[in-house]
Amino acid sequence: YDYEVLLQNSTFCLVPRGRRLGSFRFLEALQAGCVPVLLSNGWALPFAQVIDWNKAVIWADERLLLQVPDMVRSVSATKVLALRQQTQILWDRYFSSIEKIVFTTLE
């Protein structure tokens, strides 16, 4: 499988927390327009002071992994579309270049 094509053809992308402050899978999901399903309890997302992440991600309790499939199946088509659109907006506005990341950090 081509990983990038797989991501771009996915509606939801499972994003487990990383070993440190984040996960590179998170930015990959945003870039691909895939709705990140965050498997993390207490993960602080980047730029949370400026970005309402609830409009772009789905939070899942990492202790309840087996409930994730049912959780994402219950999301309405309208909400999925809104989440996917928001991931693209956020990627383009805040993460698509080093310059944008720096400007958002300074903001």
N, CA, C and O atoms as a GROMACS GRO file, in nm:
protein
  428
    1TYR      N    1   0.083  -0.119   0.000
    1TYR     CA    2   0.000   0.000   0.000
    1TYR      C    3   0.087   0.125   0.000
    1TYR      O    4   0.193   0.128   0.062
    2ASP      N    5   0.041   0.227  -0.070
    2ASP     CA    6   0.106   0.357  -0.066
    2ASP      C    7   0.044   0.431   0.053
    2ASP      O    8  -0.075   0.461   0.054
    3TYR      N    9   0.125   0.460   0.152
    3TYR     CA   10   0.077   0.517   0.278
    3TYR      C   11   0.004   0.649   0.257
    3TYR      O   12  -0.102   0.671   0.315
    4GLU      N   13   0.060   0.739   0.174
    4GLU     CA   14  -0.003   0.869   0.152
    4GLU      C   15  -0.139   0.855   0.084
    4GLU      O   16  -0.233   0.925   0.120
    5VAL      N   17  -0.150   0.765  -0.014
    5VAL     CA   18  -0.277   0.742  -0.082
    5VAL      C   19  -0.378   0.682   0.015
    5VAL      O   20  -0.495   0.719   0.014
    6LEU      N   21  -0.333   0.592   0.098
    6LEU     CA   22  -0.419   0.530   0.199
    6LEU      C   23  -0.475   0.637   0.293
    6LEU      O   24  -0.594   0.637   0.325
    7LEU      N   25  -0.389   0.728   0.339
    7LEU     CA   26  -0.434   0.837   0.426
    7LEU      C   27  -0.536   0.926   0.356
    7LEU      O   28  -0.640   0.959   0.413
    8GLN      N   29  -0.508   0.963   0.233
    8GLN     CA   30  -0.596   1.053   0.160
    8GLN      C   31  -0.730   0.990   0.129
    8GLN      O   32  -0.829   1.061   0.109
    9ASN      N   33  -0.736   0.858   0.124
    9ASN     CA   34  -0.862   0.788   0.098
    9ASN      C   35  -0.934   0.747   0.226
    9ASN      O   36  -1.038   0.681   0.221
   10SER      N   37  -0.879   0.785   0.339
   10SER     CA   38  -0.938   0.749   0.468
   10SER      C   39  -1.022   0.864   0.521
   10SER      O   40  -0.989   0.981   0.501
   11THR      N   41  -1.130   0.829   0.587
   11THR     CA   42  -1.213   0.931   0.651
   11THR      C   43  -1.160   0.963   0.789
   11THR      O   44  -1.150   1.080   0.827
   12PHE      N   45  -1.126   0.861   0.865
   12PHE     CA   46  -1.074   0.877   1.001
   12PHE      C   47  -0.934   0.817   1.008
   12PHE      O   48  -0.906   0.714   0.946
   13CYS      N   49  -0.848   0.883   1.084
   13CYS     CA   50  -0.712   0.833   1.104
   13CYS      C   51  -0.687   0.822   1.254
   13CYS      O   52  -0.698   0.920   1.328
   14LEU      N   53  -0.653   0.704   1.298
   14LEU     CA   54  -0.623   0.680   1.438
   14LEU      C   55  -0.489   0.742   1.471
   14LEU      O   56  -0.388   0.714   1.405
   15VAL      N   57  -0.487   0.825   1.573
   15VAL     CA   58  -0.364   0.895   1.612
   15VAL      C   59  -0.336   0.867   1.759
   15VAL      O   60  -0.391   0.935   1.846
   16PRO      N   61  -0.252   0.768   1.787
   16PRO     CA   62  -0.215   0.745   1.927
   16PRO      C   63  -0.115   0.851   1.972
   16PRO      O   64  -0.041   0.907   1.891
   17ARG      N   65  -0.115   0.878   2.102
   17ARG     CA   66  -0.019   0.978   2.151
   17ARG      C   67   0.122   0.926   2.127
   17ARG      O   68   0.147   0.805   2.124
   18GLY      N   69   0.212   1.018   2.110
   18GLY     CA   70   0.352   0.982   2.086
   18GLY      C   71   0.427   0.962   2.217
   18GLY      O   72   0.370   0.970   2.326
   19ARG      N   73   0.554   0.938   2.203
   19ARG     CA   74   0.637   0.917   2.322
   19ARG      C   75   0.664   1.047   2.395
   19ARG      O   76   0.689   1.048   2.516
   20ARG      N   77   0.659   1.155   2.321
   20ARG     CA   78   0.689   1.284   2.384
   20ARG      C   79   0.563   1.368   2.388
   20ARG      O   80   0.459   1.322   2.435
   21LEU      N   81   0.573   1.491   2.340
   21LEU     CA   82   0.460   1.583   2.351
   21LEU      C   83   0.353   1.564   2.245
   21LEU      O   84   0.244   1.620   2.257
   22GLY      N   85   0.381   1.488   2.143
   22GLY     CA   86   0.283   1.475   2.037
   22GLY      C   87   0.303   1.350   1.955
   22GLY      O   88   0.363   1.252   2.000
   23SER      N   89   0.251   1.353   1.833
   23SER     CA   90   0.260   1.240   1.743
   23SER      C   91   0.269   1.294   1.600
   23SER      O   92   0.188   1.377   1.560
   24PHE      N   93   0.368   1.248   1.525
   24PHE     CA   94   0.378   1.294   1.386
   24PHE      C   95   0.259   1.246   1.305
   24PHE      O   96   0.230   1.304   1.200
   25ARG      N   97   0.190   1.142   1.348
   25ARG     CA   98   0.069   1.094   1.279
   25ARG      C   99  -0.040   1.201   1.277
   25ARG      O  100  -0.122   1.206   1.186
   26PHE      N  101  -0.040   1.286   1.378
   26PHE     CA  102  -0.140   1.391   1.388
   26PHE      C  103  -0.130   1.487   1.268
   26PHE      O  104  -0.229   1.515   1.203
   27LEU      N  105  -0.010   1.536   1.241
   27LEU     CA  106   0.008   1.628   1.129
   27LEU      C  107  -0.011   1.558   0.996
   27LEU      O  108  -0.060   1.619   0.901
   28GLU      N  109   0.026   1.431   0.987
   28GLU     CA  110   0.001   1.355   0.864
   28GLU      C  111  -0.149   1.346   0.836
   28GLU      O  112  -0.192   1.361   0.722
   29ALA      N  113  -0.226   1.323   0.939
   29ALA     CA  114  -0.372   1.313   0.922
   29ALA      C  115  -0.430   1.447   0.876
   29ALA      O  116  -0.511   1.451   0.785
   30LEU      N  117  -0.387   1.556   0.940
   30LEU     CA  118  -0.436   1.688   0.900
   30LEU      C  119  -0.402   1.718   0.755
   30LEU      O  120  -0.486   1.765   0.678
   31GLN      N  121  -0.279   1.689   0.717
   31GLN     CA  122  -0.236   1.717   0.581
   31GLN      C  123  -0.318   1.639   0.479
   31GLN      O  124  -0.347   1.690   0.371
   32ALA      N  125  -0.355   1.517   0.513
   32ALA     CA  126  -0.430   1.431   0.421
   32ALA      C  127  -0.579   1.462   0.421
   32ALA      O  128  -0.653   1.407   0.340
   33GLY      N  129  -0.625   1.548   0.512
   33GLY     CA  130  -0.768   1.576   0.521
   33GLY      C  131  -0.846   1.465   0.588
   33GLY      O  132  -0.967   1.453   0.570
   34CYS      N  133  -0.776   1.387   0.663
   34CYS     CA  134  -0.835   1.275   0.736
   34CYS      C  135  -0.867   1.323   0.878
   34CYS      O  136  -0.786   1.393   0.939
   35VAL      N  137  -0.982   1.288   0.930
   35VAL     CA  138  -1.021   1.333   1.064
   35VAL      C  139  -0.939   1.256   1.167
   35VAL      O  140  -0.949   1.134   1.177
   36PRO      N  141  -0.856   1.328   1.245
   36PRO     CA  142  -0.777   1.259   1.347
   36PRO      C  143  -0.865   1.208   1.461
   36PRO      O  144  -0.946   1.283   1.517
   37VAL      N  145  -0.850   1.082   1.493
   37VAL     CA  146  -0.915   1.024   1.610
   37VAL      C  147  -0.804   1.009   1.712
   37VAL      O  148  -0.722   0.918   1.704
   38LEU      N  149  -0.804   1.100   1.810
   38LEU     CA  150  -0.694   1.108   1.905
   38LEU      C  151  -0.713   1.010   2.019
   38LEU      O  152  -0.809   1.017   2.095
   39LEU      N  153  -0.619   0.918   2.028
   39LEU     CA  154  -0.619   0.820   2.137
   39LEU      C  155  -0.525   0.871   2.243
   39LEU      O  156  -0.407   0.836   2.247
   40SER      N  157  -0.577   0.954   2.329
   40SER     CA  158  -0.492   1.012   2.430
   40SER      C  159  -0.577   1.074   2.539
   40SER      O  160  -0.680   1.136   2.513
   41ASN      N  161  -0.532   1.058   2.658
   41ASN     CA  162  -0.597   1.121   2.773
   41ASN      C  163  -0.508   1.236   2.819
   41ASN      O  164  -0.398   1.214   2.870
   42GLY      N  165  -0.556   1.357   2.801
   42GLY     CA  166  -0.482   1.472   2.850
   42GLY      C  167  -0.376   1.526   2.756
   42GLY      O  168  -0.285   1.596   2.801
   43TRP      N  169  -0.385   1.497   2.628
   43TRP     CA  170  -0.288   1.547   2.531
   43TRP      C  171  -0.322   1.693   2.498
   43TRP      O  172  -0.435   1.722   2.458
   44ALA      N  173  -0.228   1.782   2.515
   44ALA     CA  174  -0.247   1.923   2.480
   44ALA      C  175  -0.206   1.941   2.334
   44ALA      O  176  -0.090   1.920   2.300
   45LEU      N  177  -0.300   1.979   2.250
   45LEU     CA  178  -0.271   1.995   2.108
   45LEU      C  179  -0.204   2.129   2.080
   45LEU      O  180  -0.221   2.225   2.156
   46PRO      N  181  -0.129   2.136   1.970
   46PRO     CA  182  -0.058   2.260   1.938
   46PRO      C  183  -0.154   2.375   1.911
   46PRO      O  184  -0.260   2.358   1.852
   47PHE      N  185  -0.112   2.494   1.955
   47PHE     CA  186  -0.185   2.618   1.930
   47PHE      C  187  -0.328   2.615   1.983
   47PHE      O  188  -0.418   2.678   1.926
   48ALA      N  189  -0.350   2.544   2.092
   48ALA     CA  190  -0.485   2.531   2.148
   48ALA      C  191  -0.542   2.666   2.192
   48ALA      O  192  -0.664   2.680   2.208
   49GLN      N  193  -0.455   2.765   2.211
   49GLN     CA  194  -0.503   2.898   2.248
   49GLN      C  195  -0.570   2.968   2.130
   49GLN      O  196  -0.652   3.058   2.150
   50VAL      N  197  -0.536   2.927   2.007
   50VAL     CA  198  -0.592   2.991   1.889
   50VAL      C  199  -0.686   2.900   1.810
   50VAL      O  200  -0.768   2.948   1.732
   51ILE      N  201  -0.674   2.770   1.829
   51ILE     CA  202  -0.749   2.674   1.748
   51ILE      C  203  -0.849   2.599   1.836
   51ILE      O  204  -0.814   2.548   1.943
   52ASP      N  205  -0.974   2.594   1.791
   52ASP     CA  206  -1.076   2.513   1.859
   52ASP      C  207  -1.069   2.373   1.798
   52ASP      O  208  -1.132   2.345   1.696
   53TRP      N  209  -0.992   2.286   1.860
   53TRP     CA  210  -0.967   2.153   1.806
   53TRP      C  211  -1.092   2.066   1.804
   53TRP      O  212  -1.098   1.969   1.728
   54ASN      N  213  -1.192   2.098   1.884
   54ASN     CA  214  -1.314   2.017   1.884
   54ASN      C  215  -1.387   2.022   1.750
   54ASN      O  216  -1.473   1.939   1.724
   55LYS      N  217  -1.353   2.120   1.666
   55LYS     CA  218  -1.415   2.131   1.533
   55LYS      C  219  -1.342   2.047   1.428
   55LYS      O  220  -1.387   2.039   1.314
   56ALA      N  221  -1.230   1.983   1.467
   56ALA     CA  222  -1.150   1.913   1.367
   56ALA      C  223  -1.107   1.773   1.407
   56ALA      O  224  -1.060   1.696   1.322
   57VAL      N  225  -1.122   1.738   1.532
   57VAL     CA  226  -1.074   1.607   1.576
   57VAL      C  227  -1.183   1.535   1.657
   57VAL      O  228  -1.281   1.595   1.701
   58ILE      N  229  -1.162   1.407   1.674
   58ILE     CA  230  -1.246   1.328   1.763
   58ILE      C  231  -1.155   1.274   1.873
   58ILE      O  232  -1.050   1.215   1.846
   59TRP      N  233  -1.195   1.295   1.995
   59TRP     CA  234  -1.117   1.248   2.110
   59TRP      C  235  -1.168   1.111   2.151
   59TRP      O  236  -1.289   1.087   2.156
   60ALA      N  237  -1.076   1.021   2.182
   60ALA     CA  238  -1.113   0.888   2.230
   60ALA      C  239  -1.025   0.854   2.351
   60ALA      O  240  -0.906   0.883   2.353
   61ASP      N  241  -1.085   0.794   2.448
   61ASP     CA  242  -1.012   0.751   2.568
   61ASP      C  243  -0.923   0.634   2.530
   61ASP      O  244  -0.970   0.534   2.476
   62GLU      N  245  -0.794   0.648   2.557
   62GLU     CA  246  -0.700   0.543   2.516
   62GLU      C  247  -0.725   0.411   2.587
   62GLU      O  248  -0.679   0.306   2.541
   63ARG      N  249  -0.797   0.414   2.697
   63ARG     CA  250  -0.828   0.289   2.768
   63ARG      C  251  -0.947   0.217   2.705
   63ARG      O  252  -0.973   0.101   2.737
   64LEU      N  253  -1.019   0.286   2.614
   64LEU     CA  254  -1.140   0.229   2.554
   64LEU      C  255  -1.124   0.211   2.403
   64LEU      O  256  -1.216   0.241   2.326
   65LEU      N  257  -1.011   0.162   2.363
   65LEU     CA  258  -0.978   0.146   2.222
   65LEU      C  259  -1.084   0.067   2.145
   65LEU      O  260  -1.114   0.100   2.030
   66LEU      N  261  -1.138  -0.035   2.205
   66LEU     CA  262  -1.234  -0.121   2.135
   66LEU      C  263  -1.367  -0.050   2.105
   66LEU      O  264  -1.446  -0.100   2.025
   67GLN      N  265  -1.390   0.064   2.168
   67GLN     CA  266  -1.513   0.139   2.141
   67GLN      C  267  -1.498   0.238   2.025
   67GLN      O  268  -1.597   0.295   1.979
   68VAL      N  269  -1.376   0.257   1.979
   68VAL     CA  270  -1.351   0.355   1.872
   68VAL      C  271  -1.428   0.325   1.744
   68VAL      O  272  -1.488   0.417   1.688
   69PRO      N  273  -1.430   0.201   1.694
   69PRO     CA  274  -1.506   0.176   1.570
   69PRO      C  275  -1.654   0.218   1.580
   69PRO      O  276  -1.707   0.279   1.488
   70ASP      N  277  -1.718   0.184   1.690
   70ASP     CA  278  -1.859   0.223   1.707
   70ASP      C  279  -1.872   0.375   1.718
   70ASP      O  280  -1.968   0.434   1.667
   71MET      N  281  -1.776   0.437   1.784
   71MET     CA  282  -1.780   0.582   1.801
   71MET      C  283  -1.773   0.653   1.666
   71MET      O  284  -1.852   0.744   1.640
   72VAL      N  285  -1.681   0.613   1.579
   72VAL     CA  286  -1.669   0.682   1.450
   72VAL      C  287  -1.786   0.649   1.357
   72VAL      O  288  -1.824   0.731   1.273
   73ARG      N  289  -1.842   0.529   1.370
   73ARG     CA  290  -1.959   0.493   1.288
   73ARG      C  291  -2.080   0.578   1.325
   73ARG      O  292  -2.169   0.597   1.242
   74SER      N  293  -2.084   0.627   1.448
   74SER     CA  294  -2.200   0.704   1.493
   74SER      C  295  -2.193   0.852   1.452
   74SER      O  296  -2.289   0.925   1.474
   75VAL      N  297  -2.083   0.895   1.394
   75VAL     CA  298  -2.070   1.034   1.352
   75VAL      C  299  -2.150   1.054   1.223
   75VAL      O  300  -2.133   0.978   1.127
   76SER      N  301  -2.234   1.154   1.222
   76SER     CA  302  -2.319   1.179   1.104
   76SER      C  303  -2.235   1.223   0.985
   76SER      O  304  -2.125   1.275   1.000
   77ALA      N  305  -2.290   1.202   0.866
   77ALA     CA  306  -2.221   1.240   0.743
   77ALA      C  307  -2.196   1.391   0.739
   77ALA      O  308  -2.092   1.436   0.690
   78THR      N  309  -2.290   1.469   0.789
   78THR     CA  310  -2.275   1.614   0.793
   78THR      C  311  -2.159   1.655   0.882
   78THR      O  312  -2.080   1.742   0.847
   79LYS      N  313  -2.150   1.591   0.997
   79LYS     CA  314  -2.041   1.622   1.091
   79LYS      C  315  -1.907   1.577   1.033
   79LYS      O  316  -1.807   1.647   1.048
   80VAL      N  317  -1.903   1.462   0.967
   80VAL     CA  318  -1.779   1.414   0.904
   80VAL      C  319  -1.730   1.516   0.802
   80VAL      O  320  -1.612   1.549   0.799
   81LEU      N  321  -1.821   1.566   0.720
   81LEU     CA  322  -1.784   1.665   0.620
   81LEU      C  323  -1.728   1.791   0.686
   81LEU      O  324  -1.626   1.845   0.642
   82ALA      N  325  -1.794   1.838   0.792
   82ALA     CA  326  -1.747   1.958   0.862
   82ALA      C  327  -1.609   1.935   0.925
   82ALA      O  328  -1.523   2.022   0.919
   83LEU      N  329  -1.589   1.818   0.985
   83LEU     CA  330  -1.459   1.785   1.044
   83LEU      C  331  -1.350   1.782   0.938
   83LEU      O  332  -1.241   1.836   0.959
   84ARG      N  333  -1.378   1.718   0.826
   84ARG     CA  334  -1.278   1.708   0.719
   84ARG      C  335  -1.245   1.846   0.661
   84ARG      O  336  -1.129   1.875   0.633
   85GLN      N  337  -1.345   1.928   0.643
   85GLN     CA  338  -1.320   2.063   0.593
   85GLN      C  339  -1.233   2.142   0.691
   85GLN      O  340  -1.143   2.215   0.651
   86GLN      N  341  -1.262   2.127   0.818
   86GLN     CA  342  -1.186   2.199   0.920
   86GLN      C  343  -1.040   2.152   0.924
   86GLN      O  344  -0.950   2.233   0.946
   87THR      N  345  -1.016   2.022   0.904
   87THR     CA  346  -0.876   1.975   0.904
   87THR      C  347  -0.799   2.043   0.792
   87THR      O  348  -0.682   2.079   0.810
   88GLN      N  349  -0.861   2.060   0.677
   88GLN     CA  350  -0.794   2.125   0.564
   88GLN      C  351  -0.769   2.273   0.591
   88GLN      O  352  -0.663   2.325   0.558
   89ILE      N  353  -0.867   2.339   0.650
   89ILE     CA  354  -0.852   2.480   0.684
   89ILE      C  355  -0.736   2.497   0.782
   89ILE      O  356  -0.651   2.584   0.764
   90LEU      N  357  -0.734   2.414   0.885
   90LEU     CA  358  -0.628   2.425   0.986
   90LEU      C  359  -0.492   2.393   0.928
   90LEU      O  360  -0.394   2.462   0.958
   91TRP      N  361  -0.484   2.290   0.844
   91TRP     CA  362  -0.356   2.256   0.782
   91TRP      C  363  -0.307   2.375   0.699
   91TRP      O  364  -0.192   2.418   0.712
   92ASP      N  365  -0.394   2.427   0.613
   92ASP     CA  366  -0.354   2.536   0.524
   92ASP      C  367  -0.316   2.663   0.602
   92ASP      O  368  -0.219   2.730   0.567
   93ARG      N  369  -0.391   2.695   0.705
   93ARG     CA  370  -0.371   2.821   0.777
   93ARG      C  371  -0.255   2.816   0.876
   93ARG      O  372  -0.185   2.916   0.893
   94TYR      N  373  -0.234   2.701   0.942
   94TYR     CA  374  -0.140   2.699   1.053
   94TYR      C  375  -0.019   2.605   1.038
   94TYR      O  376   0.084   2.629   1.100
   95PHE      N  377  -0.029   2.501   0.957
   95PHE     CA  378   0.075   2.398   0.959
   95PHE      C  379   0.143   2.368   0.826
   95PHE      O  380   0.238   2.290   0.824
   96SER      N  381   0.099   2.426   0.717
   96SER     CA  382   0.147   2.386   0.585
   96SER      C  383   0.287   2.437   0.552
   96SER      O  384   0.345   2.395   0.451
   97SER      N  385   0.343   2.525   0.634
   97SER     CA  386   0.479   2.572   0.609
   97SER      C  387   0.544   2.610   0.742
   97SER      O  388   0.476   2.635   0.842
   98ILE      N  389   0.675   2.615   0.740
   98ILE     CA  390   0.748   2.658   0.860
   98ILE      C  391   0.711   2.802   0.894
   98ILE      O  392   0.697   2.838   1.011
   99GLU      N  393   0.696   2.884   0.791
   99GLU     CA  394   0.660   3.024   0.812
   99GLU      C  395   0.527   3.035   0.888
   99GLU      O  396   0.516   3.115   0.981
  100LYS      N  397   0.428   2.958   0.849
  100LYS     CA  398   0.297   2.963   0.916
  100LYS      C  399   0.306   2.913   1.059
  100LYS      O  400   0.242   2.968   1.148
  101ILE      N  401   0.384   2.810   1.081
  101ILE     CA  402   0.403   2.758   1.217
  101ILE      C  403   0.468   2.865   1.305
  101ILE      O  404   0.426   2.886   1.419
  102VAL      N  405   0.570   2.932   1.252
  102VAL     CA  406   0.639   3.037   1.329
  102VAL      C  407   0.544   3.152   1.359
  102VAL      O  408   0.538   3.199   1.473
  103PHE      N  409   0.469   3.198   1.259
  103PHE     CA  410   0.375   3.309   1.280
  103PHE      C  411   0.268   3.272   1.384
  103PHE      O  412   0.231   3.355   1.468
  104THR      N  413   0.220   3.148   1.378
  104THR     CA  414   0.119   3.107   1.475
  104THR      C  415   0.179   3.097   1.615
  104THR      O  416   0.114   3.131   1.713
  105THR      N  417   0.301   3.052   1.623
  105THR     CA  418   0.370   3.044   1.752
  105THR      C  419   0.385   3.184   1.812
  105THR      O  420   0.362   3.203   1.932
  106LEU      N  421   0.422   3.280   1.730
  106LEU     CA  422   0.438   3.418   1.778
  106LEU      C  423   0.304   3.480   1.814
  106LEU      O  424   0.296   3.564   1.905
  107GLU      N  425   0.200   3.441   1.744
  107GLU     CA  426   0.066   3.492   1.773
  107GLU      C  427   0.023   3.451   1.912
  107GLU      O  428  -0.087   3.485   1.955
   0.00000   0.00000   0.00000
